[in-house]
C-alpha cells in the first residue's frame, strides 16, 4: 500500500553627496548653487522561485504525489470496507506506530491476505517488500502503485537492501515478513538471518505486528477463502538503543520474541471476538 529558493538580499549603498561649492557671497543657497548630481536608480533585484511540487508524504527518498496518495487511500479504504463486511477484522495497538520518521514494520506471514490487511488500520502509508516473481504485467504495476518494490525470493540481496534503506532513511515505513514465506501451520516460524543485518544498518524503530485469523481464511493450501474473523495487533516499538551491543543472533531472537507477543495478543483478541 511523497525547497523554496533562497532569496539574496540586495543592499543599496548611497555615496555621500559632493561638497557644495563655496561662493564669495555671505549667504549660500544650496538648492541654487549646489552642483548638479545624478543619482543612479536602485538596482533591480529579480528572484526566481521554483514552482512547488504538489506532494504530501515522504516515502523513502522521494515524495508521494497527491495522486499516488489518493490511489493508496482508495485501495486502503476499499480493502478495509470489504474485509470488515466479510471478515469483521479488528485492530489494536495503532498508537504504537511512530507518527513520523523511518519505521520497520515486521509481521508474521500466514496468508496472501496479510499484505493488504497489515496497513489498513494505519494512517501513514506503507512501503512493501515483495518477491520479484510477483512483478509481472498488471500485478507488478498494482504492487508498485501502493508502495511495493521487489526483492529476490532467496533473500533481500544488495539491491533490495539498498532500496529498503533508502526508503527508511527517507522517512517511510517499510513492511517486512521476516519469516520469508507463509506459515505452513499458522505458527510464527524462524526469522531469516538477514533481518538483523538490515536492522543494524537502518537504525530506525521496529514495530512488531501480529496477525490472527488469516491462516483460517486463506492458508497456503487453499485457493478459495472462507469466512473467519481477523485480528491485527501492533506491539510497542523496539528502539535502536535496545539493540546496542547485541550480536546478530540476539537481535533476531529479540525481534522474534516481540513478534510472538504481538501474535499472542492478536489471538487473544480473536478468541474474544468469537466468543
Helices and strands as residue ranges (DSSP letters): H 30-33, E 55-58, E 63-65, H 66-87, E 90-92, G 94-96, E 103-107, H 114-117, E 126-131, G 132-134, H 137-145, E 148-151, H 157-169, E 173-176, H 194-202, E 205-212, H 214-217, E 231-238, H 240-243, H 248-274
